[in-house]
Amino acid sequence: MKVLKAGTRAKCAVCDTEVMVVRTPATGPVLACGGVEMLDMAGAKTPGAHGASDLPGTLLGKRYVTAAGDVELLCTKGGKGQLSVNGETLAVKEAKPLPSSD
C-alpha cells in the first residue's frame, strides 16, 4: 500500500483479515499481516500461507495499536494473520475503565 491515512481500508494478501486505519503518523508505515504486506481493497489476493502457523490471528471489532500509540487499526474482518507495522507487532487496545458514579 502506498498512502495511509485515517479511513483507508486494507486487506491481507493471504488470509481473510481486513482492517481500517484509525490513526497513522505522517510518515508512511508499512502494514503487514503475518509478515506479508497488506493490499488495498482493490488488490488481488495471492495463494499461500503466513510464515508461522502459531500466529494469534485478528479478532473482528478489536482495535490494534503500536506500543507508542501512533498507529491504530480497527479489524473489520477477522483472520489468521498477526498485524504489524514496520516490523513491530501490534497489540489489542485495552478498553478504558469508566469512572465510577458515586
Biopython code that builds the backbone (N, CA, C, O; Angstrom):
import numpy as np
from Bio.PDB.StructureBuilder import StructureBuilder

atoms = [
    (1, "MET", "N", (0.838, -1.180, 0.000)),
    (1, "MET", "CA", (0.000, 0.000, 0.000)),
    (1, "MET", "C", (0.881, 1.241, 0.000)),
    (1, "MET", "O", (1.912, 1.284, 0.672)),
    (2, "LYS", "N", (0.480, 2.212, -0.733)),
    (2, "LYS", "CA", (1.295, 3.420, -0.858)),
    (2, "LYS", "C", (0.914, 4.501, 0.149)),
    (2, "LYS", "O", (1.767, 4.965, 0.905)),
    (3, "VAL", "N", (-0.348, 4.907, 0.170)),
    (3, "VAL", "CA", (-0.774, 6.022, 1.008)),
    (3, "VAL", "C", (-1.664, 5.512, 2.136)),
    (3, "VAL", "O", (-2.649, 4.811, 1.903)),
    (4, "LEU", "N", (-1.300, 5.878, 3.362)),
    (4, "LEU", "CA", (-2.116, 5.515, 4.515)),
    (4, "LEU", "C", (-2.586, 6.776, 5.206)),
    (4, "LEU", "O", (-1.785, 7.644, 5.554)),
    (5, "LYS", "N", (-3.886, 6.873, 5.401)),
    (5, "LYS", "CA", (-4.465, 7.972, 6.164)),
    (5, "LYS", "C", (-5.694, 7.419, 6.868)),
    (5, "LYS", "O", (-6.154, 6.324, 6.545)),
    (6, "ALA", "N", (-6.218, 8.152, 7.807)),
    (6, "ALA", "CA", (-7.395, 7.699, 8.543)),
    (6, "ALA", "C", (-8.536, 7.403, 7.573)),
    (6, "ALA", "O", (-8.840, 8.209, 6.693)),
    (7, "GLY", "N", (-9.158, 6.249, 7.741)),
    (7, "GLY", "CA", (-10.252, 5.834, 6.873)),
    (7, "GLY", "C", (-9.843, 4.886, 5.766)),
    (7, "GLY", "O", (-10.707, 4.283, 5.129)),
    (8, "THR", "N", (-8.547, 4.735, 5.517)),
    (8, "THR", "CA", (-8.066, 3.827, 4.491)),
    (8, "THR", "C", (-8.330, 2.386, 4.916)),
    (8, "THR", "O", (-8.095, 2.023, 6.069)),
    (9, "ARG", "N", (-8.816, 1.569, 3.989)),
    (9, "ARG", "CA", (-9.051, 0.155, 4.277)),
    (9, "ARG", "C", (-7.984, -0.682, 3.593)),
    (9, "ARG", "O", (-7.502, -0.341, 2.513)),
    (10, "ALA", "N", (-7.622, -1.791, 4.247)),
    (10, "ALA", "CA", (-6.602, -2.685, 3.704)),
    (10, "ALA", "C", (-7.004, -4.121, 3.990)),
    (10, "ALA", "O", (-7.755, -4.395, 4.925)),
    (11, "LYS", "N", (-6.493, -5.038, 3.168)),
    (11, "LYS", "CA", (-6.757, -6.457, 3.390)),
    (11, "LYS", "C", (-5.465, -7.239, 3.261)),
    (11, "LYS", "O", (-4.512, -6.809, 2.611)),
    (12, "CYS", "N", (-5.460, -8.406, 3.901)),
    (12, "CYS", "CA", (-4.286, -9.270, 3.858)),
    (12, "CYS", "C", (-4.206, -9.923, 2.482)),
    (12, "CYS", "O", (-5.230, -10.237, 1.875)),
    (13, "ALA", "N", (-2.996, -10.124, 1.999)),
    (13, "ALA", "CA", (-2.798, -10.761, 0.706)),
    (13, "ALA", "C", (-3.008, -12.264, 0.782)),
    (13, "ALA", "O", (-3.182, -12.909, -0.251)),
    (14, "VAL", "N", (-2.995, -12.843, 1.993)),
    (14, "VAL", "CA", (-3.059, -14.296, 2.139)),
    (14, "VAL", "C", (-4.337, -14.767, 2.836)),
    (14, "VAL", "O", (-5.034, -15.640, 2.320)),
    (15, "CYS", "N", (-4.653, -14.193, 4.016)),
    (15, "CYS", "CA", (-5.823, -14.661, 4.776)),
    (15, "CYS", "C", (-6.998, -13.696, 4.612)),
    (15, "CYS", "O", (-6.971, -12.832, 3.736)),
    (16, "ASP", "N", (-8.024, -13.838, 5.446)),
    (16, "ASP", "CA", (-9.248, -13.045, 5.325)),
    (16, "ASP", "C", (-9.217, -11.718, 6.073)),
    (16, "ASP", "O", (-10.199, -10.977, 6.029)),
    (17, "THR", "N", (-8.130, -11.394, 6.755)),
    (17, "THR", "CA", (-8.060, -10.191, 7.584)),
    (17, "THR", "C", (-8.278, -8.920, 6.765)),
    (17, "THR", "O", (-7.689, -8.737, 5.700)),
    (18, "GLU", "N", (-9.147, -8.040, 7.296)),
    (18, "GLU", "CA", (-9.361, -6.711, 6.719)),
    (18, "GLU", "C", (-9.341, -5.706, 7.856)),
    (18, "GLU", "O", (-9.884, -5.973, 8.929)),
    (19, "VAL", "N", (-8.718, -4.545, 7.635)),
    (19, "VAL", "CA", (-8.618, -3.516, 8.664)),
    (19, "VAL", "C", (-8.930, -2.146, 8.080)),
    (19, "VAL", "O", (-8.910, -1.948, 6.865)),
    (20, "MET", "N", (-9.219, -1.202, 8.981)),
    (20, "MET", "CA", (-9.384, 0.194, 8.607)),
    (20, "MET", "C", (-8.429, 1.005, 9.470)),
    (20, "MET", "O", (-8.336, 0.778, 10.676)),
    (21, "VAL", "N", (-7.725, 1.941, 8.864)),
    (21, "VAL", "CA", (-6.776, 2.783, 9.582)),
    (21, "VAL", "C", (-7.552, 3.828, 10.373)),
    (21, "VAL", "O", (-8.370, 4.561, 9.817)),
    (22, "VAL", "N", (-7.287, 3.890, 11.686)),
    (22, "VAL", "CA", (-7.915, 4.883, 12.553)),
    (22, "VAL", "C", (-6.959, 6.042, 12.793)),
    (22, "VAL", "O", (-7.365, 7.203, 12.760)),
    (23, "ARG", "N", (-5.681, 5.724, 13.037)),
    (23, "ARG", "CA", (-4.663, 6.743, 13.310)),
    (23, "ARG", "C", (-3.356, 6.281, 12.672)),
    (23, "ARG", "O", (-3.004, 5.103, 12.728)),
    (24, "THR", "N", (-2.644, 7.232, 12.066)),
    (24, "THR", "CA", (-1.358, 6.914, 11.448)),
    (24, "THR", "C", (-0.462, 8.148, 11.479)),
    (24, "THR", "O", (-0.965, 9.270, 11.411)),
    (25, "PRO", "N", (0.859, 7.965, 11.580)),
    (25, "PRO", "CA", (1.764, 9.118, 11.554)),
    (25, "PRO", "C", (1.906, 9.668, 10.135)),
    (25, "PRO", "O", (1.444, 9.061, 9.169)),
    (26, "ALA", "N", (2.550, 10.820, 10.030)),
    (26, "ALA", "CA", (2.738, 11.464, 8.730)),
    (26, "ALA", "C", (3.634, 10.629, 7.815)),
    (26, "ALA", "O", (3.440, 10.613, 6.599)),
    (27, "THR", "N", (4.614, 9.937, 8.398)),
    (27, "THR", "CA", (5.479, 9.086, 7.583)),
    (27, "THR", "C", (4.706, 7.844, 7.182)),
    (27, "THR", "O", (3.789, 7.426, 7.889)),
    (28, "GLY", "N", (5.064, 7.260, 6.069)),
    (28, "GLY", "CA", (4.330, 6.119, 5.542)),
    (28, "GLY", "C", (4.717, 4.792, 6.165)),
    (28, "GLY", "O", (5.728, 4.207, 5.776)),
    (29, "PRO", "N", (3.933, 4.294, 7.134)),
    (29, "PRO", "CA", (4.234, 2.993, 7.717)),
    (29, "PRO", "C", (3.873, 1.863, 6.755)),
    (29, "PRO", "O", (3.027, 2.032, 5.877)),
    (30, "VAL", "N", (4.521, 0.712, 6.928)),
    (30, "VAL", "CA", (4.245, -0.461, 6.114)),
    (30, "VAL", "C", (3.404, -1.425, 6.940)),
    (30, "VAL", "O", (3.878, -1.964, 7.939)),
    (31, "LEU", "N", (2.151, -1.644, 6.525)),
    (31, "LEU", "CA", (1.262, -2.571, 7.217)),
    (31, "LEU", "C", (1.515, -3.983, 6.722)),
    (31, "LEU", "O", (1.682, -4.212, 5.524)),
    (32, "ALA", "N", (1.541, -4.928, 7.656)),
    (32, "ALA", "CA", (1.718, -6.330, 7.287)),
    (32, "ALA", "C", (0.797, -7.190, 8.132)),
    (32, "ALA", "O", (0.423, -6.820, 9.245)),
    (33, "CYS", "N", (0.444, -8.328, 7.594)),
    (33, "CYS", "CA", (-0.383, -9.301, 8.301)),
    (33, "CYS", "C", (0.307, -10.650, 8.152)),
    (33, "CYS", "O", (0.392, -11.192, 7.050)),
    (34, "GLY", "N", (0.794, -11.184, 9.253)),
    (34, "GLY", "CA", (1.510, -12.455, 9.204)),
    (34, "GLY", "C", (2.811, -12.370, 8.434)),
    (34, "GLY", "O", (3.271, -13.364, 7.872)),
    (35, "GLY", "N", (3.410, -11.186, 8.404)),
    (35, "GLY", "CA", (4.678, -10.999, 7.704)),
    (35, "GLY", "C", (4.534, -10.680, 6.226)),
    (35, "GLY", "O", (5.538, -10.487, 5.541)),
    (36, "VAL", "N", (3.304, -10.619, 5.719)),
    (36, "VAL", "CA", (3.052, -10.319, 4.313)),
    (36, "VAL", "C", (2.430, -8.932, 4.223)),
    (36, "VAL", "O", (1.465, -8.635, 4.926)),
    (37, "GLU", "N", (2.985, -8.078, 3.353)),
    (37, "GLU", "CA", (2.469, -6.709, 3.234)),
    (37, "GLU", "C", (1.001, -6.718, 2.821)),
    (37, "GLU", "O", (0.589, -7.500, 1.964)),
    (38, "MET", "N", (0.219, -5.836, 3.442)),
    (38, "MET", "CA", (-1.213, -5.760, 3.158)),
    (38, "MET", "C", (-1.467, -5.002, 1.860)),
    (38, "MET", "O", (-0.646, -4.197, 1.420)),
    (39, "LEU", "N", (-2.627, -5.277, 1.257)),
    (39, "LEU", "CA", (-3.023, -4.680, -0.015)),
    (39, "LEU", "C", (-4.169, -3.705, 0.192)),
    (39, "LEU", "O", (-4.853, -3.744, 1.215)),
    (40, "ASP", "N", (-4.377, -2.815, -0.803)),
    (40, "ASP", "CA", (-5.593, -2.013, -0.743)),
    (40, "ASP", "C", (-6.764, -2.932, -1.107)),
    (40, "ASP", "O", (-6.552, -4.066, -1.538)),
    (41, "MET", "N", (-7.981, -2.452, -0.936)),
    (41, "MET", "CA", (-9.153, -3.313, -1.112)),
    (41, "MET", "C", (-9.326, -3.793, -2.555)),
    (41, "MET", "O", (-9.990, -4.804, -2.785)),
    (42, "ALA", "N", (-8.745, -3.094, -3.525)),
    (42, "ALA", "CA", (-8.865, -3.495, -4.922)),
    (42, "ALA", "C", (-7.814, -4.528, -5.319)),
    (42, "ALA", "O", (-7.921, -5.144, -6.379)),
    (43, "GLY", "N", (-6.794, -4.723, -4.474)),
    (43, "GLY", "CA", (-5.713, -5.646, -4.794)),
    (43, "GLY", "C", (-6.172, -7.093, -4.803)),
    (43, "GLY", "O", (-7.123, -7.459, -4.112)),
    (44, "ALA", "N", (-5.487, -7.914, -5.594)),
    (44, "ALA", "CA", (-5.827, -9.335, -5.701)),
    (44, "ALA", "C", (-5.035, -10.148, -4.686)),
    (44, "ALA", "O", (-3.843, -9.920, -4.481)),
    (45, "LYS", "N", (-5.719, -11.103, -4.051)),
    (45, "LYS", "CA", (-5.049, -11.983, -3.094)),
    (45, "LYS", "C", (-4.139, -12.950, -3.834)),
    (45, "LYS", "O", (-4.380, -13.290, -4.992)),
    (46, "THR", "N", (-3.086, -13.387, -3.144)),
    (46, "THR", "CA", (-2.184, -14.378, -3.702)),
    (46, "THR", "C", (-2.286, -15.640, -2.866)),
    (46, "THR", "O", (-2.304, -15.557, -1.638)),
    (47, "PRO", "N", (-2.352, -16.795, -3.487)),
    (47, "PRO", "CA", (-2.428, -18.026, -2.697)),
    (47, "PRO", "C", (-1.130, -18.250, -1.942)),
    (47, "PRO", "O", (-0.047, -17.948, -2.442)),
    (48, "GLY", "N", (-1.250, -18.776, -0.750)),
    (48, "GLY", "CA", (-0.069, -19.023, 0.068)),
    (48, "GLY", "C", (-0.448, -19.106, 1.519)),
    (48, "GLY", "O", (-1.626, -19.187, 1.865)),
    (49, "ALA", "N", (0.555, -19.086, 2.366)),
    (49, "ALA", "CA", (0.314, -19.180, 3.806)),
    (49, "ALA", "C", (1.206, -18.186, 4.517)),
    (49, "ALA", "O", (2.206, -17.721, 3.970)),
    (50, "HIS", "N", (0.826, -17.865, 5.754)),
    (50, "HIS", "CA", (1.644, -16.987, 6.568)),
    (50, "HIS", "C", (2.905, -17.720, 6.993)),
    (50, "HIS", "O", (2.967, -18.949, 6.952)),
    (51, "GLY", "N", (3.924, -16.941, 7.407)),
    (51, "GLY", "CA", (5.206, -17.507, 7.794)),
    (51, "GLY", "C", (5.137, -18.493, 8.940)),
    (51, "GLY", "O", (5.801, -19.529, 8.891)),
    (52, "ALA", "N", (4.367, -18.210, 9.960)),
    (52, "ALA", "CA", (4.285, -19.093, 11.124)),
    (52, "ALA", "C", (2.842, -19.534, 11.330)),
    (52, "ALA", "O", (1.910, -18.763, 11.098)),
    (53, "SER", "N", (2.664, -20.771, 11.763)),
    (53, "SER", "CA", (1.314, -21.301, 11.942)),
    (53, "SER", "C", (0.754, -21.003, 13.327)),
    (53, "SER", "O", (-0.435, -21.213, 13.566)),
    (54, "ASP", "N", (1.592, -20.515, 14.248)),
    (54, "ASP", "CA", (1.134, -20.268, 15.614)),
    (54, "ASP", "C", (0.750, -18.805, 15.853)),
    (54, "ASP", "O", (0.787, -18.335, 16.990)),
    (55, "LEU", "N", (0.388, -18.096, 14.807)),
    (55, "LEU", "CA", (0.001, -16.697, 14.947)),
    (55, "LEU", "C", (-1.327, -16.598, 15.685)),
    (55, "LEU", "O", (-2.196, -17.451, 15.504)),
    (56, "PRO", "N", (-1.500, -15.569, 16.515)),
    (56, "PRO", "CA", (-2.744, -15.447, 17.274)),
    (56, "PRO", "C", (-3.945, -15.033, 16.432)),
    (56, "PRO", "O", (-5.083, -15.235, 16.858)),
    (57, "GLY", "N", (-3.730, -14.471, 15.272)),
    (57, "GLY", "CA", (-4.838, -14.053, 14.430)),
    (57, "GLY", "C", (-5.398, -12.705, 14.834)),
    (57, "GLY", "O", (-4.972, -12.111, 15.825)),
    (58, "THR", "N", (-6.364, -12.226, 14.054)),
    (58, "THR", "CA", (-7.013, -10.950, 14.337)),
    (58, "THR", "C", (-8.473, -11.204, 14.675)),
    (58, "THR", "O", (-9.090, -12.140, 14.166)),
    (59, "LEU", "N", (-9.014, -10.361, 15.538)),
    (59, "LEU", "CA", (-10.385, -10.520, 16.009)),
    (59, "LEU", "C", (-11.255, -9.378, 15.512)),
    (59, "LEU", "O", (-10.865, -8.212, 15.590)),
    (60, "LEU", "N", (-12.420, -9.709, 15.006)),
    (60, "LEU", "CA", (-13.367, -8.735, 14.479)),
    (60, "LEU", "C", (-13.752, -7.710, 15.537)),
    (60, "LEU", "O", (-14.096, -8.071, 16.663)),
    (61, "GLY", "N", (-13.695, -6.429, 15.175)),
    (61, "GLY", "CA", (-14.123, -5.356, 16.061)),
    (61, "GLY", "C", (-13.078, -4.872, 17.049)),
    (61, "GLY", "O", (-13.323, -3.903, 17.768)),
    (62, "LYS", "N", (-11.925, -5.513, 17.105)),
    (62, "LYS", "CA", (-10.871, -5.099, 18.038)),
    (62, "LYS", "C", (-9.996, -4.041, 17.388)),
    (62, "LYS", "O", (-9.816, -4.016, 16.171)),
    (63, "ARG", "N", (-9.456, -3.166, 18.234)),
    (63, "ARG", "CA", (-8.513, -2.145, 17.774)),
    (63, "ARG", "C", (-7.104, -2.608, 18.115)),
    (63, "ARG", "O", (-6.852, -3.102, 19.213)),
    (64, "TYR", "N", (-6.201, -2.446, 17.176)),
    (64, "TYR", "CA", (-4.812, -2.852, 17.350)),
    (64, "TYR", "C", (-3.932, -1.613, 17.284)),
    (64, "TYR", "O", (-4.100, -0.774, 16.399)),
    (65, "VAL", "N", (-2.987, -1.493, 18.229)),
    (65, "VAL", "CA", (-2.132, -0.310, 18.320)),
    (65, "VAL", "C", (-0.672, -0.708, 18.498)),
    (65, "VAL", "O", (-0.355, -1.813, 18.940)),
    (66, "THR", "N", (0.214, 0.232, 18.137)),
    (66, "THR", "CA", (1.635, 0.056, 18.415)),
    (66, "THR", "C", (1.885, 0.407, 19.875)),
    (66, "THR", "O", (1.013, 0.968, 20.538)),
    (67, "ALA", "N", (3.066, 0.083, 20.376)),
    (67, "ALA", "CA", (3.414, 0.395, 21.764)),
    (67, "ALA", "C", (3.401, 1.904, 22.001)),
    (67, "ALA", "O", (3.014, 2.359, 23.078)),
    (68, "ALA", "N", (3.819, 2.678, 21.008)),
    (68, "ALA", "CA", (3.841, 4.136, 21.132)),
    (68, "ALA", "C", (2.454, 4.750, 20.940)),
    (68, "ALA", "O", (2.228, 5.898, 21.324)),
    (69, "GLY", "N", (1.536, 4.002, 20.356)),
    (69, "GLY", "CA", (0.184, 4.503, 20.131)),
    (69, "GLY", "C", (0.038, 5.391, 18.913)),
    (69, "GLY", "O", (-0.994, 6.040, 18.746)),
    (70, "ASP", "N", (1.062, 5.435, 18.048)),
    (70, "ASP", "CA", (0.987, 6.313, 16.882)),
    (70, "ASP", "C", (0.229, 5.694, 15.709)),
    (70, "ASP", "O", (-0.200, 6.417, 14.810)),
    (71, "VAL", "N", (0.057, 4.372, 15.699)),
    (71, "VAL", "CA", (-0.716, 3.695, 14.659)),
    (71, "VAL", "C", (-1.831, 2.909, 15.334)),
    (71, "VAL", "O", (-1.597, 2.170, 16.290)),
    (72, "GLU", "N", (-3.046, 3.080, 14.824)),
    (72, "GLU", "CA", (-4.199, 2.346, 15.359)),
    (72, "GLU", "C", (-5.018, 1.817, 14.192)),
    (72, "GLU", "O", (-5.360, 2.564, 13.275)),
    (73, "LEU", "N", (-5.330, 0.524, 14.230)),
    (73, "LEU", "CA", (-6.118, -0.125, 13.196)),
    (73, "LEU", "C", (-7.354, -0.751, 13.817)),
    (73, "LEU", "O", (-7.299, -1.239, 14.946)),
    (74, "LEU", "N", (-8.467, -0.744, 13.096)),
    (74, "LEU", "CA", (-9.697, -1.396, 13.522)),
    (74, "LEU", "C", (-9.911, -2.603, 12.622)),
    (74, "LEU", "O", (-9.954, -2.466, 11.400)),
    (75, "CYS", "N", (-10.045, -3.781, 13.214)),
    (75, "CYS", "CA", (-10.247, -5.003, 12.442)),
    (75, "CYS", "C", (-11.704, -5.085, 12.002)),
    (75, "CYS", "O", (-12.602, -5.147, 12.842)),
    (76, "THR", "N", (-11.947, -5.087, 10.678)),
    (76, "THR", "CA", (-13.302, -5.160, 10.149)),
    (76, "THR", "C", (-13.662, -6.560, 9.684)),
    (76, "THR", "O", (-14.829, -6.840, 9.409)),
    (77, "LYS", "N", (-12.671, -7.444, 9.592)),
    (77, "LYS", "CA", (-12.901, -8.846, 9.255)),
    (77, "LYS", "C", (-11.745, -9.643, 9.837)),
    (77, "LYS", "O", (-10.585, -9.380, 9.518)),
    (78, "GLY", "N", (-12.049, -10.604, 10.681)),
    (78, "GLY", "CA", (-11.015, -11.391, 11.348)),
    (78, "GLY", "C", (-10.310, -12.344, 10.398)),
    (78, "GLY", "O", (-10.820, -12.684, 9.331)),
    (79, "GLY", "N", (-9.123, -12.766, 10.818)),
    (79, "GLY", "CA", (-8.343, -13.695, 10.010)),
    (79, "GLY", "C", (-7.289, -14.390, 10.838)),
    (79, "GLY", "O", (-7.299, -14.308, 12.067)),
    (80, "LYS", "N", (-6.373, -15.080, 10.163)),
    (80, "LYS", "CA", (-5.366, -15.895, 10.843)),
    (80, "LYS", "C", (-4.040, -15.191, 11.064)),
    (80, "LYS", "O", (-3.227, -15.669, 11.855)),
    (81, "GLY", "N", (-3.792, -14.086, 10.403)),
    (81, "GLY", "CA", (-2.504, -13.412, 10.499)),
    (81, "GLY", "C", (-2.405, -12.451, 11.670)),
    (81, "GLY", "O", (-3.415, -11.991, 12.201)),
    (82, "GLN", "N", (-1.171, -12.155, 12.066)),
    (82, "GLN", "CA", (-0.907, -11.196, 13.140)),
    (82, "GLN", "C", (-0.500, -9.871, 12.508)),
    (82, "GLN", "O", (0.356, -9.842, 11.624)),
    (83, "LEU", "N", (-1.111, -8.769, 12.959)),
    (83, "LEU", "CA", (-0.849, -7.454, 12.380)),
    (83, "LEU", "C", (0.470, -6.878, 12.875)),
    (83, "LEU", "O", (0.846, -7.054, 14.034)),
    (84, "SER", "N", (1.169, -6.183, 11.973)),
    (84, "SER", "CA", (2.405, -5.497, 12.347)),
    (84, "SER", "C", (2.558, -4.249, 11.485)),
    (84, "SER", "O", (2.002, -4.152, 10.392)),
    (85, "VAL", "N", (3.328, -3.298, 12.008)),
    (85, "VAL", "CA", (3.628, -2.051, 11.299)),
    (85, "VAL", "C", (5.126, -1.844, 11.364)),
    (85, "VAL", "O", (5.697, -1.767, 12.452)),
    (86, "ASN", "N", (5.771, -1.752, 10.208)),
    (86, "ASN", "CA", (7.230, -1.585, 10.129)),
    (86, "ASN", "C", (7.960, -2.627, 10.976)),
    (86, "ASN", "O", (8.974, -2.318, 11.602)),
    (87, "GLY", "N", (7.453, -3.849, 10.997)),
    (87, "GLY", "CA", (8.088, -4.936, 11.739)),
    (87, "GLY", "C", (7.703, -5.022, 13.201)),
    (87, "GLY", "O", (8.068, -5.990, 13.868)),
    (88, "GLU", "N", (6.972, -4.036, 13.726)),
    (88, "GLU", "CA", (6.546, -4.036, 15.130)),
    (88, "GLU", "C", (5.161, -4.666, 15.239)),
    (88, "GLU", "O", (4.214, -4.213, 14.596)),
    (89, "THR", "N", (5.047, -5.710, 16.055)),
    (89, "THR", "CA", (3.774, -6.395, 16.243)),
    (89, "THR", "C", (2.787, -5.493, 16.974)),
    (89, "THR", "O", (3.143, -4.827, 17.946)),
    (90, "LEU", "N", (1.550, -5.477, 16.502)),
    (90, "LEU", "CA", (0.512, -4.672, 17.132)),
    (90, "LEU", "C", (-0.197, -5.474, 18.218)),
    (90, "LEU", "O", (-0.362, -6.689, 18.103)),
    (91, "ALA", "N", (-0.607, -4.785, 19.261)),
    (91, "ALA", "CA", (-1.321, -5.415, 20.371)),
    (91, "ALA", "C", (-2.764, -4.933, 20.380)),
    (91, "ALA", "O", (-3.079, -3.858, 19.869)),
    (92, "VAL", "N", (-3.637, -5.748, 20.970)),
    (92, "VAL", "CA", (-5.037, -5.356, 21.103)),
    (92, "VAL", "C", (-5.122, -4.189, 22.079)),
    (92, "VAL", "O", (-4.541, -4.232, 23.163)),
    (93, "LYS", "N", (-5.847, -3.150, 21.687)),
    (93, "LYS", "CA", (-6.005, -1.975, 22.545)),
    (93, "LYS", "C", (-6.971, -2.321, 23.671)),
    (93, "LYS", "O", (-8.073, -2.816, 23.435)),
    (94, "GLU", "N", (-6.542, -2.054, 24.883)),
    (94, "GLU", "CA", (-7.368, -2.350, 26.058)),
    (94, "GLU", "C", (-8.439, -1.279, 26.233)),
    (94, "GLU", "O", (-8.221, -0.109, 25.918)),
    (95, "ALA", "N", (-9.593, -1.693, 26.737)),
    (95, "ALA", "CA", (-10.685, -0.751, 26.990)),
    (95, "ALA", "C", (-10.338, 0.134, 28.177)),
    (95, "ALA", "O", (-9.720, -0.318, 29.141)),
    (96, "LYS", "N", (-10.737, 1.389, 28.100)),
    (96, "LYS", "CA", (-10.507, 2.317, 29.208)),
    (96, "LYS", "C", (-11.604, 2.107, 30.246)),
    (96, "LYS", "O", (-12.779, 2.022, 29.889)),
    (97, "PRO", "N", (-11.244, 2.022, 31.517)),
    (97, "PRO", "CA", (-12.277, 1.854, 32.544)),
    (97, "PRO", "C", (-13.108, 3.133, 32.687)),
    (97, "PRO", "O", (-12.585, 4.246, 32.628)),
    (98, "LEU", "N", (-14.394, 2.943, 32.874)),
    (98, "LEU", "CA", (-15.281, 4.088, 33.059)),
    (98, "LEU", "C", (-15.133, 4.631, 34.474)),
    (98, "LEU", "O", (-14.862, 3.870, 35.403)),
    (99, "PRO", "N", (-15.306, 5.928, 34.646)),
    (99, "PRO", "CA", (-15.220, 6.490, 36.003)),
    (99, "PRO", "C", (-16.413, 6.017, 36.839)),
    (99, "PRO", "O", (-17.507, 5.796, 36.321)),
    (100, "SER", "N", (-16.178, 5.872, 38.108)),
    (100, "SER", "CA", (-17.273, 5.443, 38.981)),
    (100, "SER", "C", (-18.254, 6.590, 39.169)),
    (100, "SER", "O", (-17.871, 7.759, 39.174)),
    (101, "SER", "N", (-19.503, 6.243, 39.321)),
    (101, "SER", "CA", (-20.529, 7.278, 39.506)),
    (101, "SER", "C", (-21.007, 7.246, 40.952)),
    (101, "SER", "O", (-22.001, 6.601, 41.284)),
    (102, "ASP", "N", (-20.285, 7.946, 41.788)),
    (102, "ASP", "CA", (-20.626, 7.976, 43.217)),
    (102, "ASP", "C", (-21.623, 9.042, 43.522)),
    (102, "ASP", "O", (-22.019, 9.205, 44.677)),
]
sb = StructureBuilder()
sb.init_structure("model")
sb.init_model(0)
sb.init_chain("A")
sb.init_seg("    ")
for serial, (resi, resn, name, xyz) in enumerate(atoms, 1):
    if name == "N":
        sb.init_residue(resn, " ", resi, " ")
    sb.init_atom(name, np.array(xyz, "f"), 0.0, 1.0, " ", f" {name:<3s}", serial, name[0])
structure = sb.get_structure()
